[in-house]
Amino acid sequence: MPGDVQLRALTKRYDETLAVDAIDASINDGEFFSLLGPSGCGKTTTLRMIAGFVRPTSGEILLDGVDVAQVPPHNRNVHTVFQNYALFPHLNVFDNVAFGLRRKKVAKAEVRRRVEESLELVELGGMAARRPQQLSGGQQQRVALARALVLRPAVLLLDEPLGALDAKIRKQLRLELKALQEEVGITFVFVTHDQEEALSMSDRVAVMSNGRIEQIGTPAEVYESPATVFVADFLGVSNLMDAEAIPEPAREHCTVAIGDFRLRARAGDVTASGPVKVVARPERVELLGHGTERANCLPGMVERTVYVGSSVQVMVRLATGAQLQASIANTGHADDYEQGTPVCVYIPEDALRILGDSGAALAPAGAPDAAPAPETATASA
């Protein structure tokens, strides 16, 4: 299908540095797919290999079933939008967008029609005569998108295109970029280190670390069901704690000992035994009154609160010595959690997820032993 990308054992080595290590990934036609991870994790190298700017050491890059790993960039039906936009300062908006079409010797009338369509698509219809320096950062980003889309690529590659913009403009353009992708219906491969960008725009996300793809899944899957300790820790606030897993015969849940306290967990590797990491997201943690008698509770004391507008982040020091964060909706009662207030921290069974201490990928909770683990592979920067 047009816009279908398959990466097979894709590897890139720079001298002694293994930058991308035999990754496997499938990107579907018309999908908004993000490569997410910290600096040096391999996401940009992977994108540049798809674009053709970096030649892989080994492996395949299949575009619509054809291996293009050794094909030069101008012969691939892909286009790239960079963080700095790379607009020509001496050309106006119209000529910047038309540049690629003219290089392809497209007829003059067709150039005008397609450029005008592209500018309308990115809501710059009245700005064709302006120079890049007369535009805001957000408008320049739209020009770069129009210049890419006018060539009608099967795949559009975006290398942190929102990174140079301020926070307010970035949030606005996230919505516009996702809506634009849905309207044009082509495959977007988006590179970012910003978790919120990836989670808010993507159909699926590949989380990368230290030369590996740790997990591929929908935003909900990678956030709510992290496959590894890294994914749990990298995406949002994770409340990672050391625990001892005590498997139950039913295999539908597992008892975990956190210090002297025992809790029940129903998510993650419920068949684990021995030292593990457990994770609970702040928004799933509840703070109850001190002395509340309820299962899956840990006693603690409020250390501080952080007001963030729509919610209050409450830092609690547990009786085990670990610190845990709870996200409480702002209902005007933040004073209930003043420093030194004793509380009971309740973690629902389905919100407490067990990760193997090694951080290896895990099968979904409740899956049979033979069920495949979440899609994983290996990559670097």
Summary of the structure (lengths in Angstrom):
residues: 381
radius of gyration: 24.4
end to end distance: 28.9
largest distance: 78.3
contacts: 1260
relative contact order: 0.14
helix: 26%
strand: 33%
